[in-house]
Amino acid sequence: MAHTLADVEPTYEERVPGEPAPRGESLNAIEAKSLRKVYKASGNQSAKEALKGIDLAIPRGSIFALLGPNGAGKSTFINILAGLVLKTSGSASVWGFDIDVNPRQARASIGVVPQELNIDPFFTPAEVMEMQAGLYGVPKRERRTMEILKAMGLDDKADAYARTLSGGMRRRLLVAKAMVHNPPVLILDEPTAGVDIELRRQLWDYVKGLHERGTTIVLTTHYLEEAEALCDTIAIIDKGQVVCCEPKEQLLSRISEKKLIVRPTSPAIAIPAVLDGMKAELRADGAIAVQYNPAETSAMSILGALNAGGMEIADISTVESDLEDVFLQLTSK
């Protein structure tokens, strides 16, 4: 019978990462307080403050999106949590373990799926998994190499060289590799970049199965519709600062504007003068899109003005604000 990741029973209690946070600690999966990172000047490069004292709390059991433009500080934040970059100041903890006080336990509590396909081409998936398990000190009797590979649909490639795998298979192998020590927190850094639609769907089915079993998922992605569909809480980082961190529904409600799409019986060739002063655009198909705030202007008044101006309307539709609208508003220069 084929396995999915939902069938792979977690065994957090068998290793340190699964221990509950010490009494009095927050129940957040990840916490950062006044976290700063300054890259020193070198050569022609001036010093850069990548993180400007960010505060962030990621609840246990959530699917959390960490969004921001390129260079915003997302990767720096992830690499600090993973122990790959040293912070300049502030504090951070993973699963209740401070990255400075308990670095080993903090690193063991997190699995990171990087954006880059960094797999040795001369290792097989089985060898990659076994080596990773050894690095994390997972006893041989507790290793689940074939179980996880089967869940990722890679069991038939277990003994094939990684260089023979397709890009999609390598992406799945990275997810499997990050799960080998069964961490309670999984960070996926642009996991579906360059992946076809079908594989993207399969990958998220696997991730949803993990989440249903209790794994906290942290996602960075450029596909905003992906974050909107999957995540319950969203943080947006821009220029090294957290500009917002809210439940998805609350974040989407920030923008009260709606969009009215008007399709005339004959395609429009210009924006009617009656819409002067409004946010209106002429679309390629001859429809007119009008951005408006329902608290200030009603859709009926817009339609009435167009009708009075002589436009015959064949069809209308409205579009609610989406995550892309919020993202652009909060990160616009």
C-alpha positions in Angstrom: 0.0 0.0 0.0 1.3 3.4 -0.9 2.3 5.7 2.0 1.9 9.4 2.5 3.5 11.5 5.0 0.3 11.5 7.0 0.9 7.8 7.5 4.4 8.4 9.0 3.7 8.4 12.7 5.8 11.0 14.6 7.9 9.9 17.5 9.0 13.2 19.0 9.0 11.8 22.5 11.8 9.5 21.6 14.3 12.4 21.2 15.1 15.7 22.9 13.4 17.9 20.3 10.0 16.5 21.3 10.4 17.3 25.0 7.9 20.0 26.1 9.2 23.4 26.6 10.6 24.0 30.1 7.9 25.2 32.6 7.2 28.9 32.2 8.4 29.0 28.6 6.2 30.2 25.9 4.2 27.6 23.9 5.4 29.2 20.7 7.3 27.0 18.2 9.7 29.9 17.4 10.3 33.1 19.2 12.5 36.1 18.3 13.0 39.1 20.5 14.9 42.2 19.4 16.8 40.0 16.9 19.5 41.9 15.0 22.0 40.9 12.4 24.6 43.3 11.0 26.9 42.0 8.2 30.3 43.7 8.6 31.8 45.8 5.8 34.2 43.9 3.5 36.0 45.1 0.4 33.7 47.4 -1.5 30.7 46.2 0.5 29.5 48.5 3.2 28.1 47.2 6.5 24.5 46.0 6.1 21.9 45.6 8.8 19.9 42.6 7.6 17.6 42.3 10.7 16.7 45.5 12.6 15.6 44.1 16.0 12.7 42.0 14.9 10.1 40.5 17.3 8.3 37.5 16.1 6.3 34.6 17.7 5.2 31.6 15.7 2.6 29.5 17.5 3.0 25.7 17.8 0.8 23.7 15.4 0.4 26.6 12.9 1.1 26.9 9.2 2.9 30.2 9.2 3.9 32.2 6.2 6.9 34.5 6.3 6.7 36.8 3.3 8.8 39.7 2.0 10.6 40.9 -1.1 14.1 39.7 -2.0 16.7 41.0 0.4 14.1 41.6 3.2 15.9 39.4 5.7 13.9 36.1 5.5 16.8 33.9 4.7 19.0 35.6 7.4 16.3 34.9 10.0 16.0 31.2 9.0 19.8 30.7 8.9 20.1 32.2 12.4 17.5 29.7 13.7 19.3 26.8 11.9 22.6 27.8 13.4 24.2 28.7 10.1 24.5 32.5 10.8 25.5 34.1 14.1 23.1 36.9 15.3 24.5 40.3 16.3 22.2 40.8 19.3 18.8 39.8 20.6 17.5 36.4 21.4 15.8 33.5 19.6 14.4 30.1 20.6 13.1 27.0 18.8 10.6 24.7 20.6 11.4 26.4 23.9 15.2 26.0 23.5 17.3 29.2 23.3 19.7 29.0 20.4 22.5 30.3 22.6 21.8 28.4 25.8 20.8 25.1 24.2 22.1 25.2 20.6 22.1 21.5 20.1 18.5 21.0 21.2 17.3 24.1 19.2 18.9 22.8 16.0 17.5 19.3 16.5 14.0 20.8 16.9 14.1 22.3 13.4 14.2 20.9 9.9 15.0 23.3 7.0 14.2 22.7 3.4 16.4 25.2 1.5 15.6 26.8 -1.7 18.8 25.6 -3.4 18.9 22.0 -4.6 22.1 21.2 -2.6 22.4 17.5 -2.8 25.6 15.6 -3.6 25.1 14.1 -7.1 27.1 11.0 -6.2 25.0 9.9 -3.2 21.8 7.9 -3.5 18.7 9.1 -1.6 19.1 6.3 0.9 22.7 7.3 1.5 21.7 11.0 1.9 19.1 10.0 4.4 21.4 7.8 6.4 24.2 10.4 6.5 21.7 13.1 7.7 20.4 10.7 10.4 23.9 10.1 11.6 24.7 13.8 11.7 21.7 14.3 14.0 22.6 11.3 16.2 19.5 9.3 15.3 20.1 5.7 16.5 20.0 3.1 13.7 17.1 1.3 15.3 15.0 4.5 15.1 15.9 5.5 11.5 13.0 5.5 9.1 14.9 6.0 5.8 12.7 3.8 3.5 9.5 4.8 5.4 10.1 8.5 4.7 11.3 7.9 1.1 8.2 5.9 0.4 6.0 8.7 1.8 7.7 11.1 -0.6 7.3 8.7 -3.5 11.1 8.1 -3.8 11.4 4.5 -2.5 11.9 3.2 -6.1 14.8 5.7 -6.5 16.4 4.9 -3.1 19.5 3.4 -4.7 19.8 5.7 -7.8 22.4 8.4 -7.9 21.0 11.8 -7.0 22.3 13.2 -10.3 19.8 11.0 -12.1 16.8 12.5 -10.3 14.6 15.1 -11.8 14.3 18.5 -10.3 11.0 17.6 -8.7 12.4 14.4 -7.2 15.4 16.4 -5.7 12.9 18.8 -4.2 11.1 16.0 -2.5 14.4 14.5 -1.3 15.2 17.8 0.4 11.9 17.6 2.3 12.6 14.0 3.2 16.1 15.0 4.4 14.7 17.7 6.6 12.4 15.2 8.2 14.9 12.5 9.0 15.3 13.5 12.7 11.6 14.1 13.0 11.7 17.7 14.0 8.6 19.4 15.5 9.2 22.5 13.3 9.7 22.3 9.6 10.8 25.4 7.6 10.3 25.4 3.9 12.2 28.1 2.0 10.5 28.6 -1.4 9.8 24.9 -1.6 7.8 25.1 -4.9 10.0 27.5 -6.8 10.4 26.1 -10.3 8.1 23.2 -9.6 5.3 22.2 -11.9 1.7 22.5 -10.7 1.1 18.8 -10.2 4.2 18.4 -8.1 3.3 21.5 -6.1 0.0 20.0 -5.3 1.6 16.7 -4.2 4.1 18.5 -2.1 1.4 20.4 -0.2 -0.6 17.3 0.3 2.4 15.8 2.1 3.0 19.0 4.1 -0.7 19.1 5.1 -0.4 15.5 6.3 2.6 16.5 8.5 0.7 19.4 9.9 -2.3 17.3 10.7 0.1 15.2 12.8 1.2 18.2 14.8 4.2 19.5 12.9 4.5 23.3 12.9 5.1 24.5 9.3 6.9 27.8 8.4 6.7 28.7 4.8 8.4 31.4 2.7 7.1 31.7 -0.8 6.8 34.1 -3.7 3.5 32.5 -4.7 1.1 34.7 -2.6 -1.9 32.7 -3.6 -0.1 29.7 -2.1 0.3 31.4 1.3 -3.3 32.6 1.2 -4.6 29.1 0.6 -2.5 27.3 3.1 -1.5 29.5 6.0 -3.4 30.6 9.0 -1.0 33.3 10.2 1.1 35.6 8.0 4.1 37.8 8.8 5.6 40.3 6.3 9.2 41.4 6.6 10.5 44.4 4.7 14.0 45.9 4.9 14.8 43.9 8.0 11.7 44.8 9.9 8.4 43.0 10.6 5.8 45.3 9.1 2.9 43.1 10.2 2.1 39.7 11.8 -1.5 38.8 11.9 -4.0 36.0 11.3 -4.7 35.8 7.6 -8.3 37.0 7.8 -7.4 40.0 9.9 -4.6 40.9 7.5 -6.9 40.7 4.5 -9.4 42.9 6.2 -6.8 45.7 6.3 -7.7 46.7 2.8 -11.3 47.9 2.5 -11.1 48.6 -1.2 -12.9 46.5 -3.7 -12.6 46.3 -7.5 -15.6 46.6 -9.8 -15.2 45.1 -13.3 -17.5 46.6 -15.9 -17.9 45.0 -19.3 -19.7 47.2 -21.9 -21.7 45.7 -24.7 -19.0 47.1 -27.0 -15.4 47.0 -25.8 -14.4 50.4 -24.4 -11.5 52.2 -26.1 -10.9 54.8 -23.4 -11.8 55.4 -19.8 -15.1 57.5 -19.7 -14.7 61.1 -18.5 -17.3 60.4 -15.7 -14.6 58.3 -14.0 -12.1 61.1 -13.8 -10.6 61.3 -10.3 -11.2 57.6 -9.6 -8.8 54.6 -9.8 -9.9 53.3 -13.1 -8.0 51.3 -15.7 -8.9 50.1 -19.2 -8.3 46.4 -19.7 -7.0 44.7 -22.8 -10.4 43.0 -23.4 -12.2 46.4 -23.4 -13.5 46.1 -19.8 -13.0 48.8 -17.2 -11.7 48.1 -13.7 -12.6 50.6 -11.0 -11.0 50.5 -7.5 -13.2 51.9 -4.9 -13.8 52.1 -1.1 -17.4 51.0 -0.2 -17.4 53.4 2.7 -17.0 56.3 0.4 -18.5 55.2 -2.9 -21.1 52.6 -3.8 -20.9 50.3 -6.7 -24.4 51.6 -7.7 -23.2 55.2 -7.9 -20.3 54.1 -10.2 -22.7 52.2 -12.5 -25.2 55.1 -12.4 -22.5 57.5 -13.6 -21.4 55.2 -16.4 -25.0 54.7 -17.5 -25.6 58.5 -17.4 -22.5 58.9 -19.6 -24.1 56.7 -22.2 -22.3 53.4 -21.6 -24.4 50.2 -22.1 -23.3 47.6 -19.6 -23.3 43.9 -20.5 -21.9 42.5 -17.3 -20.4 43.4 -14.0 -18.4 41.6 -11.3 -16.6 42.6 -8.1 -13.2 41.4 -6.8 -12.3 41.3 -3.1 -8.8 42.4 -1.9 -6.3 39.5 -1.8 -3.0 38.9 -0.2 -1.1 40.5 -3.1 -2.9 43.8 -2.5 -2.0 43.7 1.1 1.6 42.7 0.4 2.1 45.5 -2.2 0.5 48.1 0.1 2.8 47.2 3.1 6.0 46.8 1.1 5.6 49.6 -1.5 8.3 52.2 -1.6 
